[in-house]
């Protein structure tokens, strides 16, 4: 008999830890490069303006292909797609580590993103297959899964600092390879099999949505240099809008679309995805520019910079695992999503007061902890609402949509705040005053994104009463 709060059997526990490891690695691959960016910039020839593409190449491929990954998971089985994603991630990691120039580095990062786009929706589908029958177990499974994201963020920053400082930056990519091998060996033994379903893959839809997102991010990142009103910026933005409109038109006419538009009629699904999109749009720029502030303004090395962000992410993990499930059961998801986004905005606005001659204890730690509380409070309920709102047979699609929302928000939020920061002086390397002013502008912009997210969540989300099972789940320790 399983212990209280534990999944039904040891195989399910092993599967859940592997699913959490997948989330851990997918998020770690976005954060591990943060501390290594200055070294990569010097070795590969990135400019301050295009440096964010080390991040964006990953998240654009990730976000753009997630819907395809969710559809493939539903058609061919989540377990098979989970394994395939790990194999592709390993290939991309090897390419990124061996890169000797900007182009090869970005190709490797994009391949990593493609692998993650298969892993993430398959992992959530497998989680629902294993625990979706029991709301109590599902709440706890989501707690561990949700906590794996900040754990990956912490490990990425911390390991990225240690690896960059004491080994070399290519190892921030090579570290994925042994993990991928372990996942490939373990998946057939612990993950449930799912039969294939008949259907077709909307390749044109996948191409249009991926190219549309990539064009939008590229236009925003390039706008400070090319000019917001320049022909280049306007044409690329117009192309992005056209591609995304074509994508929606294709989905509305296909018998077997990549994304069934009617899924958004499910109560709260649209609102929860908007919350995830804007949560990421505020959070990821904070992480990116806080890394740069610590190194380029405060002068911390790679390892101390990674260690400086450890308190923030430990706070997120503790809140997600120990507190969030109880709060969800007591208040329901909507109040937590709204409150979390506003708390995140407060922390970001506080960070905007960072000084060129500041220090970690005054200018970073307290504000980052406030932001961490907001992130932890909003993330689990918005993710759970987005997944549980869909029909069970569309679990892969719902997983793909919510992951897409988060990654698109990450890419567009970072692209927009990179443009804002550059316009306020963040492109002036060596000038700590200008750098700080640029980073502060980005923090204010990210705070505005979080405020908009909180307002939209308040308007769009309904407030269902917690079920008796959810109340029971909250009364027991949230261990998995």
Beta strands, then each sheet from edge to edge (+ up, - down):
end
